[in-house]
Amino acid sequence: MPDFQRKRNRLGPDSYRGRHAYFLTLCANERRKILAERLLLEGVLPVLLASCGSHPFNVNAYCFMPDHLHLVVIGESDSSSLPRFMQAFKSLAARATRKLGIAKLWQKGFYDHVLVDGESLDAASLYAFLNPVRAGLVQRAEEWPHSGSFMFPWPNVPVVSTPFVPPWKPDAKTGWQKERRMAR
């Protein structure tokens, strides 16, 4: 019987350190529809801001959907470490929400995509902001109360010419998925 070797689902460590921009999706444990609750956000947003301060990152866009969170984050120093930032944020957010009676806030891991040359930060942010519109929760992105940015006044929605699609979503033309990566 041939040995089965699992395909690596992570890039090399250098891709997650330094001044890179990332599109991230974090899912609620068991995809429970709890993330777009006002009280939860009041506890989690300050944790996200504090995590950015402790780990040199900034949030260009966030969008809390009922069962997942989109983030577009930027490392602001050569020492920025996405795994450390995400571990700190998820851990502290889970601790904050336990006070609200929510056990096990997050699903294990998260989906990530390193924005590379040719991929627009504004396009990735717009994709996150338009998620509630695509889900039929609101008519316009500005109507969704659980989105924002730490870098520009909300609701200034960026205007972009090239659309962004996360690599784990099927391509509309071919139906094929791009390479999928998930942190452990």
Residue pairs with C-beta under 8 A, 6 or more apart in sequence:
9 180
9 181
9 182
9 184
10 181
10 183
10 184
11 114
11 181
15 114
16 81
16 82
16 83
16 112
16 114
17 75
17 78
17 79
17 80
17 81
17 82
18 75
18 77
18 78
18 79
18 80
19 74
19 75
19 76
19 77
19 78
19 80
20 74
20 75
20 80
20 82
20 114
20 115
21 60
21 72
21 73
21 74
21 75
21 114
21 115
21 121
21 124
22 71
22 72
22 73
22 74
22 75
22 82
22 112
22 113
22 114
22 115
23 70
23 71
23 72
23 112
23 113
23 115
23 124
23 127
23 128
23 164
23 166
24 69
24 70
24 71
24 72
24 73
24 86
24 110
24 111
24 112
24 113
25 68
25 69
25 70
25 71
25 110
25 111
25 166
25 168
26 68
26 69
26 71
26 86
26 90
26 106
26 107
26 110
26 111
27 67
27 68
27 69
27 106
27 107
27 110
28 34
28 35
28 67
28 68
28 105
28 106
28 107
29 104
29 105
29 106
29 107
30 107
31 67
31 68
31 107
32 67
33 66
33 67
34 40
34 66
34 67
34 102
34 105
35 41
35 64
35 65
35 66
35 67
35 68
35 69
35 146
36 64
36 65
36 66
36 146
38 145
39 100
40 97
40 100
40 102
41 64
41 146
43 93
43 96
43 97
43 99
43 100
44 64
44 93
44 96
44 97
45 62
47 89
47 92
47 93
47 96
48 59
48 62
48 89
48 93
49 59
49 150
50 92
51 57
51 85
51 88
51 89
51 92
52 58
52 59
52 73
52 85
52 150
54 88
55 80
55 81
55 84
55 85
55 88
56 75
56 76
56 77
56 79
56 80
57 73
57 74
57 75
57 76
57 80
57 82
57 85
58 73
58 74
58 76
58 150
58 151
59 71
59 72
59 73
59 149
59 150
59 151
60 72
60 73
60 74
60 121
60 124
60 125
60 149
60 150
60 151
60 152
61 70
61 71
61 72
61 124
61 125
61 128
61 129
61 147
61 148
61 149
62 69
62 70
62 71
62 72
62 128
62 147
62 148
62 149
62 150
63 69
63 70
63 128
63 129
63 131
63 132
63 144
63 146
63 147
64 146
64 147
65 131
65 132
65 135
65 146
70 127
70 128
70 131
71 128
72 115
72 121
72 124
72 125
72 128
73 82
73 85
74 121
74 151
75 81
75 82
82 112
83 183
86 110
86 183
90 105
90 106
90 110
93 105
93 106
94 104
94 105
94 106
97 105
108 184
109 182
109 183
109 184
110 182
110 183
111 166
111 168
111 180
111 181
111 182
111 183
112 181
112 182
112 183
113 166
113 167
113 168
113 181
115 121
115 124
119 164
120 160
120 162
120 164
122 158
122 159
122 160
123 158
123 160
123 162
123 163
123 164
124 164
125 149
125 158
126 141
126 157
126 158
126 159
126 160
126 164
127 163
127 164
127 165
127 166
128 147
129 141
129 144
129 147
129 157
130 141
132 138
132 141
132 143
132 144
132 146
132 147
133 139
133 140
133 141
133 144
137 144
138 144
141 147
141 155
141 157
142 155
142 157
147 154
147 155
148 154
148 155
165 171
165 172
167 177
167 178
167 179
167 180
167 181
168 177
168 178
168 180
168 181
169 177
170 176
170 177
171 177
171 178
